[in-house]
Structure formats: structure tokens, C-alpha cells
Amino acid sequence: MTGVIRALPETLVNRIAAGEVVERPASAVKELVENAIDAGASRVDVTLSRGGKALIAVVDDGRGMTPDDLALAVERHCTSKLTADSDLTDIRTLGFRGEALPSIGSVARLAITSRPPGADQAWRIAVESGAVGAVEPAAHPPGTRVEVCDLFHATPARLKFLKADRTEQNHAADILKRLAMAHPEVAFSLSDGTRGLLKAPALTGGLLDDPHAARRERLGAVLGRDFAANCVTVDVDREGARLTGHAGLPTFHKATAQDQFLFVNGRPVRDRLLHGAIRGAYQDFLARDRHPVVALYLDLDPAAVDVNVHPAKTEVRFRDAALVRGLIVSGIRHALAGAGHRASTTVAAGVLGHARPEGREERPAPRLALGGGAWRGGLRPASDTLETARAWQAPPPDAGFAEAPAPVAQAMPDAETDAPDAPLGRARAQLHATYIVAETVDGLVIVDQHAAHERLVYERMKDALANGGIARQGLLLPEVVDLDEGAASRLVARADELADLGLVVEGFGPGAVVVREVPALLGQVNAAGLVRDLADELAEWGQTLALKDRMADVCGTMACHGSVRAGRRLNEAEMNALLRQMEATPHSGQCNHGRPTYVELRLADIERLFGRR
């Protein structure tokens, strides 16, 4: 009988392996740049053509390779990073498997030129579709240059699955961004041959002595100054694991989780556990469809993490996953609590952007009645200015335009002793019975009274729960709430759990419940609306989930119903009391859904709007 099992040729074996290691041009960029960092490079320059499909060139100033090293580098499972007695549970380099270069060479045209520092000349080796050439003399400065041409030309089926050139270029840029964030001591650049796409200079001197400052500077260079100005520093350690980095303020959020950057022992990773922990840390502050911006660095004993999960080395497993998750949640929450009432500066920038006239449709100025005459807008002579101010009066009903309803406002006394020296200033007016306008030392603040008070009530509820329970207040007249039979039965089934939260309900026949007590700190509350919202949430969560597991959602719903509503007029003392409570309450810069509770406009910004600067 003839055997049916045969050994595959080496070139085919390498192409199969390449399917795991080199998924797209960005995968090749990742492997080559990581090799450069492992080689001690202080500068890495990457050039792409057609998104990396036609050319990937990576140049570094690292240790370089001798002719013997070059010959081994393109063979499978040959590496300088492990020895025969190395422990795979103690990996301290980015690469270690010895698969990247032979895998790339099996599906592309690969050329490596390298020269160790102090060597008289450089050497070059070429690999085409798995066929390895001889090592030849070449000209090159100290360091290494790797060129990958016509990626996947040997596997056309894989080439067909690649995306547009711009998409592939963006994936490669994302990889380089992540590596640049992890290594601020290395300079990185990316270009498409004609223009620069990324430039991150190496940080030197005193900055590198302060890891937080170095990382913030590098993050600002890579992610933009908005992130650097709207993040808090995270630094916490527990049982030999340390978490550092920066977390964006809750009001600085994005529509996707693309801008969440995670590093484990300097290695960029994508891990569901870590992303889940980030979502848990921001649970109280963001809506479910919004995502925070973070850059977190986890350093722990290499033996406590397995990086040998997949050839791409982007997935990891932790020996103590609960420790890592708790470290991330507590570290982020502690940092956000330290931010107090701070909100992101991009909120005010967005307001100013909408207020500027550039690119907006010009509207005709209203016709004003001035001293009995009609003026249709535009500039008046300077000599008329004082007289205009004195002569202004409301236009008559027949002035030719519909009179707009006047906003409801309550002006505050302008006493000299009322200096606006507090962070959120002193209340000066309430507009439309919804917004508080406060004057600060160098500008003004506009507060959404409902959103702000909702956060204050929510934080008080959390404190009450942590300190033994929420006090209840009995209703003088118990309120009967009509529901459908299923909703009523769900509420009655959870009556004991609701009572722990300060809400006492009982069944009142089929399809109805009676509310006897409500949380005392909610004050006057629409009990029927609160009960109906809770019934809807119970229907969504299902019967198997305990309310204590959704405590934040329940407290958020109650806080919304118990907060000062838009449309309620506040006096001066009430407005200032709200401002002072915001300053003393963590996270008061955003409501429970991640929306800002206030907008701050600096005097300089206001003056620019009026052309004074």
C-alpha cells in the first residue's frame, strides 16, 4: 500500500504559517517595527506605498546583524531573543517566536540590509516567495533596513481580501501609534513616500525621568492635544501589579472603542477582559453607546501573564484575571474622582465653534424701532451710538416682524462683595427656568440645572447605599400605579430588593401596584413615572438578574426622577447652593449619561467672538 501522509515542502509550510502571522500589511509593519525596538533602536522610520501592498520599508538605527545573523534571520524559529533554556513564562521582548521574517518572505519579495555599529560594511539578503538568496555585500549606515515588496503576490487569494489602500494605510498607522505610545524614548515616523502621516519625536532629558509626563507628552503628539488636556493620570498598584497611564474625562468620549489603547509590559494588546474592565469603570458616567478614550499601561510579573497565546501576540491571558480587572476599575474610578467637577475643554470649544459665523448662513438683521425711526441693521455712525442706546424701545406690533417670546430670566444683584472667586463662580441669572448663568473670575459658566442636580442626587444615593441603606419617606397618600399585568408582577417579585433602595411597593390587584414609600433624598418625586420606568427596565434585564447587579442603572433612574426639573425657577440662594454642591461632588462635570452638566467660556474666548482679540 502507498502511504497517504507526506511532509509538506518548506515553502508551503511557511505560507500556511504566514496566514496566522501576516494577516494584512499592518501585521507586517507590527512585526518589523517590534524587531527594531527589540534591537535597541532609538529611531524607526516606516514608508508605505499603496497602503503597504506595493512596499513596506522599515529603517532603524539598532544593533544590526552580521552576515551569519542575516542567513539565520530568514529561517523559521530562529531568533536572538530566546535560548535553549529560556522560560516561555518569562518573556521580556516584543518578539520571540522567530516566525515573522520567514513568513513575510514566503508571501512577498523580502530584502534585508543591515550593518552592526563599528562594522566596515553592510550586508544584504533577499527572499522571494520563500526562495532564499545568498548574503551579499551592500552599502548602508549602521542599523537595519527591511523592504517588503508586492505583499501576498505569492498568495493572490489573500490579496483579494485586502481593503482599499487608504484603509490598509490607516490600519498600519494605528499599529505604529500604539507602539509609539508604549515607547516614548524611541522616535517614530510614517510616510507614504510623498507626505508624512505620523511624526513622534523621541523624548529625552528630564521628561523621561517622569514616566507620567513622558507618556502624556507622547500621547499628545500621537492622539492630539485635546486628549492631553482632557485626561486624568492613573497610577495604582496592588499585589505586584501596577497600572499607570491616562484616562479621558467622561465628557471626552467617542462613538467607538477604537481610541482605547492598552499595553501589558510594554506590549500593545487587544483583550476583552481589559476592555470590559474599562466599560465597568465608566459605567456610572457614560451612555451605553459612547466609549471613553484611555491609554493604560499594565506592568506585572511576566510569569503572571501568558503572551504566547497566538502567533500575532496581540492576545494575552492573565493568571489572576480578577486582580487585573479590579485594578483597572478601581484605578480609573479613583482618578476620575480626583477630577472633581471638571469637564472636558472640548465642550466649550464645540460651543464656540457653533457660535462663530464662518461657514454659517447669514440671517438678515431684525428691524428695530429706534427713537420713532426704523433701522434695518448694519453699522451706525459712531456719533449715534449713545443716542441709540438711550432711544431704544420695544418695536410696535406692526413693525414688520413677529415678536419672539421673551426668555424667562432672574437677574442677580451686582454687589461688590459678591466676588465670583469660586471655581464655578457666582450665580447671576436663570435663563428659561432651565439654565443657570454664573460669573467666574475670568469668564462665565452656564449650568444645566437638571443634569447637574441629577448627578448630585445620584452620588448621594451611592453614598447612602455604601453606608447602610437609603432612608425612606412614607407617602401621606399611597399612590396606585396602573401597569400591565406582566410589569406589575415583575415589580412585586422584586419588592424586597426595591425596598433596600428606598422604594416600597405592594401588589394592588392584577395590573397595578401601590407605592407606599420613596427614597427620602428624592424629595417630591413623580412616583408613577419612576415605577413605570423601573418596570420597563426590569422587562429589559430579565428575571434572572438581581437588582444589586444593576444598582447603577436603578440609582440613575431614581436620580433622574428626583432631580430639579427643567422649568423650575430657582432663587439666588438655591442656584449658588447647587454650584457649591457641584464643586464638592466628584464627577459632577457630567450627568449619568456622559453629557456635560456645564459649559465654561473664558473671557478671552468671548472677546474673540466679538473681535476684541
QUICOR-V82609 format. One record per residue. RES is the residue in one small letter. PHI is phi in radians with two decimals (none if undefined). NEAR is the number of other ideal C-beta (glycine too) atoms within 8 Angstrom. Layout:
BEGIN
RES,PHI,NEAR
RES,PHI,NEAR
END
This chain:
BEGIN
m,none,2
t,-1.56,3
g,-1.15,5
v,-1.89,4
i,-1.71,3
r,-2.40,5
a,-1.40,3
l,-1.37,7
p,-1.13,6
e,-1.03,8
t,-1.10,10
l,-1.24,8
v,-1.04,10
n,-1.14,14
r,-1.21,13
i,-1.14,8
a,-1.11,14
a,-1.10,13
g,-1.09,9
e,-1.57,8
v,-1.49,14
v,-2.03,13
e,-1.47,8
r,-2.75,10
p,-0.93,15
a,-1.05,13
s,-1.12,11
a,-1.15,15
v,-1.03,16
k,-1.01,11
e,-1.11,14
l,-1.23,14
v,-1.21,15
e,-1.08,11
n,-1.06,13
a,-1.13,13
i,-1.14,13
d,-1.09,10
a,-1.44,11
g,1.41,7
a,-1.18,12
s,-1.81,8
r,-2.60,10
v,-2.32,14
d,-2.04,10
v,-2.08,15
t,-2.17,12
l,-2.12,17
s,-2.24,10
r,0.98,8
g,1.22,14
g,1.75,18
k,-1.22,13
a,-1.53,8
l,-2.69,12
i,-2.24,16
a,-2.13,11
v,-2.15,13
v,-2.09,10
d,-2.38,12
d,-1.97,8
g,-1.37,10
r,-1.17,7
g,1.31,14
m,-2.37,11
t,-1.41,9
p,-0.99,7
d,-1.14,6
d,-1.09,10
l,-1.06,15
a,-1.11,10
l,-1.41,8
a,-1.06,11
v,-1.67,13
e,-1.68,10
r,-1.16,10
h,1.04,7
c,-1.98,7
t,-2.65,9
s,-1.62,3
k,-1.75,7
l,-2.30,6
t,-2.07,4
a,-1.07,3
d,-1.81,4
s,-1.19,7
d,-1.76,5
l,-1.21,6
t,-1.59,7
d,-2.30,8
i,-1.59,9
r,-2.11,5
t,-2.11,7
l,-1.29,10
g,-1.87,13
f,-2.90,10
r,-1.61,10
g,1.19,12
e,-1.97,11
a,-1.11,14
l,-1.10,14
p,-1.11,14
s,-1.14,13
i,-1.13,17
g,-1.13,15
s,-1.39,15
v,-2.13,15
a,-2.66,15
r,-1.73,11
l,-1.95,15
a,-2.36,11
i,-2.14,16
t,-2.10,12
s,-2.57,15
r,-2.61,14
p,-1.21,10
p,-1.01,7
g,1.56,4
a,-1.31,10
d,-1.27,2
q,-2.65,8
a,-1.73,13
w,-2.35,15
r,-2.36,14
i,-2.36,15
a,-2.19,10
v,-2.33,16
e,-2.19,9
s,0.95,12
g,1.66,12
a,-1.50,7
v,-1.61,9
g,-1.56,8
a,-1.47,4
v,-1.38,8
e,-2.25,8
p,-1.13,6
a,-2.70,9
a,-1.94,4
h,-2.96,10
p,-1.23,6
p,-0.98,9
g,2.19,13
t,-2.42,14
r,-2.19,11
v,-2.04,14
e,-2.05,11
v,-2.07,14
c,-1.94,10
d,0.92,8
l,-1.03,16
f,1.20,12
h,-1.16,11
a,-1.48,9
t,-2.29,10
p,-1.00,7
a,-1.07,6
r,-1.17,10
l,-1.07,11
k,-1.15,6
f,-1.53,5
l,-1.26,11
k,-1.52,5
a,-1.07,6
d,-0.97,8
r,-1.12,7
t,-1.11,9
e,-1.14,16
q,-1.11,13
n,-1.13,8
h,-1.10,11
a,-1.15,17
a,-1.10,11
d,-1.11,10
i,-1.06,13
l,-1.18,14
k,-1.03,12
r,-1.10,11
l,-1.19,14
a,-1.16,15
m,-1.14,15
a,-1.37,10
h,-2.34,9
p,-1.16,13
e,-1.37,9
v,-1.92,12
a,-1.53,9
f,-2.22,15
s,-2.54,11
l,-2.44,13
s,-2.50,12
d,-1.81,9
g,1.70,7
t,-2.10,4
r,-2.52,5
g,-1.38,7
l,-1.84,8
l,-2.73,12
k,-2.48,8
a,-2.26,11
p,-1.11,6
a,-1.20,10
l,-1.61,11
t,-2.32,6
g,1.19,6
g,-1.13,5
l,-1.06,11
l,-1.22,11
d,-1.28,5
d,-2.01,8
p,-0.98,7
h,-1.12,9
a,-1.15,8
a,-1.11,13
r,-1.20,15
r,-1.09,12
e,-1.12,12
r,-1.18,13
l,-1.10,14
g,-1.12,11
a,-1.22,9
v,-1.59,11
l,-1.64,11
g,1.83,7
r,-1.20,6
d,-1.04,10
f,-1.18,14
a,-1.05,12
a,-1.52,7
n,-2.26,12
c,-2.32,14
v,-2.08,10
t,-1.47,10
v,-1.90,14
d,-2.70,10
v,-2.59,10
d,-2.38,8
r,-2.80,8
e,0.87,5
g,1.49,7
a,-1.88,14
r,-2.23,9
l,-2.02,15
t,-2.25,12
g,2.27,12
h,-2.45,14
a,-2.10,13
g,-1.22,13
l,-1.06,14
p,-1.00,14
t,-1.37,14
f,-1.83,13
h,-2.28,11
k,-2.25,10
a,-1.39,5
t,-2.29,6
a,-1.60,7
q,-1.08,6
d,-1.69,10
q,-1.93,11
f,-1.96,11
l,-2.19,13
f,-2.34,16
v,-2.10,13
n,0.91,11
g,1.41,9
r,-1.79,11
p,-1.14,12
v,-2.36,11
r,-2.18,7
d,-2.33,10
r,-1.12,5
l,-1.06,10
l,-1.18,13
h,-1.13,12
g,-1.13,9
a,-1.16,12
i,-1.12,14
r,-1.08,9
g,-1.13,9
a,-1.17,13
y,-1.71,11
q,-1.01,8
d,-1.37,9
f,-2.11,10
l,-2.21,12
a,-1.20,6
r,-1.13,4
d,-1.70,4
r,-2.07,10
h,-2.32,12
p,-1.31,14
v,-1.88,13
v,-2.46,14
a,-2.39,12
l,-2.09,16
y,-2.13,11
l,-1.85,15
d,-2.08,10
l,-2.65,12
d,-1.00,7
p,-0.95,11
a,-1.24,7
a,-1.59,10
v,-2.43,13
d,-1.81,9
v,-1.71,11
n,-1.70,8
v,-1.50,8
h,-2.53,7
p,-0.99,8
a,-1.27,10
k,1.07,12
t,-1.77,7
e,-1.91,10
v,-2.36,11
r,-2.27,8
f,-1.85,11
r,-1.16,8
d,-2.14,8
a,-1.12,9
a,-1.12,6
l,-1.09,11
v,-1.14,15
r,-1.11,12
g,-1.10,9
l,-1.12,14
i,-1.18,15
v,-1.09,11
s,-1.19,9
g,-1.12,13
i,-1.19,14
r,-1.12,9
h,-1.13,10
a,-1.17,13
l,-1.17,15
a,-1.10,9
g,-1.21,8
a,-1.32,12
g,1.07,10
h,-1.57,14
r,-1.11,6
a,-2.10,13
s,-1.23,11
t,-1.24,8
t,-1.19,10
v,-1.11,12
a,-1.14,12
a,-1.07,8
g,-1.14,8
v,-1.10,10
l,-1.14,12
g,-1.11,7
h,-1.25,6
a,-1.39,6
r,-1.23,8
p,-1.40,5
e,-1.00,4
g,1.34,3
r,-1.85,6
e,-1.18,3
e,-1.32,5
r,-1.86,4
p,-1.10,6
a,-1.19,7
p,-1.18,6
r,-1.46,12
l,-1.88,9
a,-1.56,11
l,-2.18,11
g,1.01,8
g,1.57,4
g,-1.74,6
a,-1.89,8
w,-2.34,8
r,-1.69,7
g,1.73,8
g,1.47,5
l,-1.55,3
r,-1.86,8
p,-1.01,6
a,-1.04,5
s,-1.16,5
d,-1.55,8
t,-1.07,9
l,-1.13,6
e,-1.15,9
t,-1.07,11
a,-1.09,7
r,-1.31,6
a,-1.56,8
w,-1.09,8
q,-2.59,7
a,-1.09,4
p,-1.20,10
p,-1.21,6
p,-1.01,5
d,-1.74,4
a,-1.30,9
g,1.84,4
f,-2.59,7
a,-1.31,3
e,-1.33,6
a,-1.36,4
p,-1.12,4
a,-1.30,4
p,-1.19,6
v,-1.38,9
a,-2.46,7
q,-2.18,10
a,-1.29,6
m,-1.74,10
p,-1.10,6
d,-1.77,5
a,-1.46,5
e,-1.13,4
t,-1.33,4
d,-1.62,9
a,-1.28,6
p,-1.42,10
d,-1.65,4
a,-1.33,10
p,-0.93,6
l,-1.75,12
g,1.31,13
r,-2.03,12
a,-1.14,13
r,-2.03,9
a,-2.87,10
q,-2.13,15
l,-1.84,11
h,0.93,6
a,0.90,9
t,-2.40,10
y,-2.04,10
i,-1.70,14
v,-1.84,13
a,-2.15,16
e,-1.71,9
t,-1.86,13
v,-1.08,6
d,-2.22,6
g,2.93,12
l,-2.52,11
v,-2.22,15
i,-2.00,11
v,-1.96,15
d,-1.47,13
q,-1.10,16
h,-1.21,11
a,-1.09,12
a,-1.15,15
h,-1.20,11
e,-1.04,13
r,-1.14,17
l,-1.09,14
v,-1.11,14
y,-1.06,13
e,-1.14,12
r,-1.17,9
m,-1.13,14
k,-1.09,10
d,-1.12,8
a,-1.12,12
l,-1.12,11
a,-1.22,5
n,-1.86,6
g,2.00,3
g,2.23,8
i,-1.72,12
a,-1.15,9
r,-1.89,11
q,-2.25,8
g,-1.27,6
l,-1.42,11
l,-1.04,3
l,-2.14,4
p,-0.90,7
e,-1.86,9
v,-1.60,9
v,-2.05,12
d,-1.48,5
l,-2.39,13
d,-1.33,6
e,-1.06,8
g,-1.15,7
a,-1.14,13
a,-1.10,15
s,-1.16,9
r,-1.13,12
l,-1.14,16
v,-1.10,11
a,-1.13,7
r,-1.82,10
a,-1.03,11
d,-1.13,6
e,-1.18,10
l,-1.11,13
a,-1.10,9
d,-1.08,9
l,-1.61,14
g,1.62,15
l,-1.97,15
v,-1.87,12
v,-2.23,12
e,-2.39,9
g,-1.17,9
f,-2.39,7
g,1.42,5
p,-1.17,5
g,1.36,8
a,-2.75,12
v,-2.35,14
v,-2.04,12
v,-1.70,16
r,-1.84,9
e,-2.44,10
v,-2.26,14
p,-1.01,15
a,-1.10,9
l,-1.30,11
l,-1.37,13
g,1.15,5
q,-1.30,3
v,-2.33,11
n,-1.37,6
a,-1.08,11
a,-1.12,9
g,-1.11,8
l,-1.10,14
v,-1.13,15
r,-1.14,11
d,-1.13,10
l,-1.13,13
a,-1.12,13
d,-1.12,9
e,-1.18,12
l,-1.08,11
a,-1.13,9
e,-1.29,6
w,-1.34,7
g,1.63,5
q,-1.38,5
t,-1.48,3
l,-1.64,8
a,-1.24,6
l,-1.09,11
k,-1.11,7
d,-1.34,6
r,-2.10,11
m,-1.00,10
a,-1.10,8
d,-1.17,8
v,-1.14,12
c,-1.10,13
g,-1.12,11
t,-1.11,12
m,-1.13,17
a,-1.09,15
c,-1.09,9
h,-1.33,12
g,-1.74,11
s,-1.61,11
v,-1.08,8
r,-1.44,6
a,-1.10,8
g,1.80,5
r,-1.62,8
r,-1.36,7
l,-2.04,11
n,-1.51,7
e,-1.05,9
a,-1.12,6
e,-1.15,8
m,-1.14,14
n,-1.16,10
a,-1.10,8
l,-1.12,16
l,-1.10,17
r,-1.15,9
q,-1.14,10
m,-1.07,16
e,-1.13,12
a,-1.66,5
t,-1.94,12
p,-1.07,10
h,1.17,14
s,-1.33,15
g,-1.32,15
q,-2.50,16
c,-1.38,12
n,-1.23,10
h,-1.94,7
g,1.51,11
r,-1.46,8
p,-1.19,13
t,-1.63,14
y,-2.65,14
v,-2.15,10
e,-1.92,11
l,-2.02,13
r,-1.29,9
l,-1.05,8
a,-1.09,9
d,-1.16,11
i,-1.11,11
e,-1.14,9
r,-1.13,10
l,-1.06,9
f,-1.71,6
g,1.27,5
r,-1.45,5
r,-2.31,5
END
